[in-house]
């Protein structure tokens, strides 16, 4: 209880000082309702005063109702005594969330379907066997067992032959991009990005002082024909297996062109494979990194296939960059915490990740079909863009103006949507396109949301 | 099993292609010994081929001993078939650790004493009650319940009156410093640092392109008399409650001088309170932030009081900086994972953190006494520096040269020590001082390590 400072030179007796300070602590809320007080023995030892002094101060507070004492139980703080005073100004709170009736937000897996019981079992199994040394620093590259599992899984699901030694665990994809920025020394240099691209990732590169060079996107991903020699190009950021947000797959000739371009400019490619697990048909897409492992940093995350609060992603890092990656990670945030890593390794070992993905792929695929059908019924002329994959759909509404102002009005009507324009670097080229996230919605919710959108658009004209 | 790509135009029958590719996967180790194969039904569906095709390929592999089949169990990969080929060069491995017989490393809590059972119970209790929504994005500031607990704890242990709204959870102290760098815009600007200071933290600021301005340290912390107007000073980094590594407490007049200096230069103070929990006597030290909450970012971590692999720290952030902190954290690594946060909140709520610290303070205090006694017995003239606190001791050995070369020879003899010089910015001023971490060592280990050090020094002359 170091919150208490007693002044032995003061005229006020120690028990009086102690009483006053404890009372302040209760009314200011620093001692909380129901909180157990230290015993008189403990507090007297901490403060270096007699046990009597503490006992008398407690007795006064009990008499006045600040503390509650019960036979055989610790003395506790009474309820409802906190006075509100925020003299230093109101805290800056996050904006209150508007009432959302229909949420088409993107990048949201259906958490209701996540097998929490199985996950908690994996967590229990893995944590109970964790020796004391795993509570210490376990290294910036991540848990060996987890990297082994990821290597096997990348092979099973993507045909990617990456060794566990080349895999670096991160705190998610965004974090991996940050580390890539530093390892590649991107600050102040140029990075080519798809336009549109994920606005959050764009901001990550901007926060790292990268110069952003947009390259337009069509139905087959980044238009590599339009790559040209911006000055000092250090890297290209792409989402080749499922372009975010438009959904195209980077075509084979463009893949070749991109790698040629990177070689000619001595630039690295950052390949973000953010949700390639969820493909509902068609040939599997082989990652770019397989074509040139020395020039591509391959980034993935478990936020979408498992759940966002897990905060585990990974990067396959070219060998010449690995030592620097380890050192920089150590000075960035040291390492991932241990328990999620161990639990995920166990979850993967037991093949529960595979069966969860299998189940969700079926479920999301069905939801996509429901959304397409509902759109057809309500909006005859609307056209879905991109490949059959992922957790959201990009839709073109001919003749409509879909911009930030549209989205604002739409949200005010309780429907949360994202215009493609929100993800554009150069504005004005995707002004009739809307993103509809469906992964987290049940079929009935999808149908109701599309009807609400139709109704809103009719009234909004 | 997307690792398999079948070519329907090829002259080779599909079952043959499948057989060959699965065989490669086994010998390359991508399919691991003992791993369960998909069922023929599952794999045929994945590949879009008949179940027969898969069955025949499996049969060939079983016949040749690549796969093992047993009645009523999944077909598995046989043992010992992996061929080693690392055509892309040997992986860059972390350096092999030298055999350490006596480790005086600093910053290592005694993990053997950590109540793992109680922790796992807290983790179980907290995770079992976690609703589905907590598996989603829960916000860049951290779990409410945890911030409430930290607020109460800061008050109980340091007398610090910080509201939960002003507390920001981070992935440890290093991570908090990184965020502070960005929030304060330190890149390219000057930061004053204690000299010596923690070399890891120094590197963190260097990685963020800060200009480092050293300020010498004595037995009472940073020599504020020697602060002067380096150009463009944006921040001062200090460890006022227990200077790292020399152990002094920043004196009251220097605290006042430091805050005056910061105000005059419109600079922020970053206060790192890295192990103030472990004080073995003397008056409690009140944090600097209490004196000027608008000018100080107060940083703490649970790595030392609990365990390093937890990766939870916190910052008390001045209100004008809070919005920016939230946005930047989102684009840095989004948020902390959920399970450690929930477990720590529960561990604190049950007052297990308090009792753990109480127990460890007693234990570490006793070990410190053992180390002092052993040093007295073996090295009459050696003098301990700093305040009675923390997990390590800084010791002055009159007349000795203690530099990187000394440490190297010492480590070669199996004794891991750190010269104070390793943490110096301007070298050459602390060349007779050694850091001896004792927190993780039992009394007998301490005595044996001191004897070994004495013996090494005698031979090394």
Interface residues (C-beta under 8 A of the other chain):
Chain A: X1 X2 X3 X4 X5 X25 X28 X30 X31 X32 X35 X36 X86 X88 X89 X91 X92 X93 X94 X108 X111 X112 X114 X116 X120 X123 X124 X127 X128 X130 X132 X133 X134 X135 X136 X137 X138 X139 X141 X148 X151 X152 X155 X156 X157 X158 X159 X160 X161 X163 X165 X166 X170 X171 X172 X174 X175 X178 X182 X187 X200 X203 X204 X207 X209 X284 X286 X293 X307 X308 X309 X310 X311 X312 X319 X322 X323 X326 X328 X330 X331 X332 X333 X334 X335 X336 X337 X338 X339 X340 X343 X351
Chain B: X1 X2 X3 X4 X5 X25 X28 X30 X31 X32 X35 X36 X86 X88 X89 X91 X92 X93 X94 X108 X111 X112 X114 X116 X120 X123 X124 X127 X128 X130 X132 X133 X134 X135 X136 X137 X138 X139 X141 X148 X151 X152 X155 X156 X157 X158 X159 X160 X161 X163 X165 X166 X170 X171 X172 X174 X175 X178 X182 X187 X200 X203 X204 X207 X209 X284 X286 X293 X294 X307 X308 X309 X310 X311 X312 X319 X322 X323 X326 X328 X330 X331 X332 X333 X334 X335 X336 X337 X338 X339 X340 X343 X351
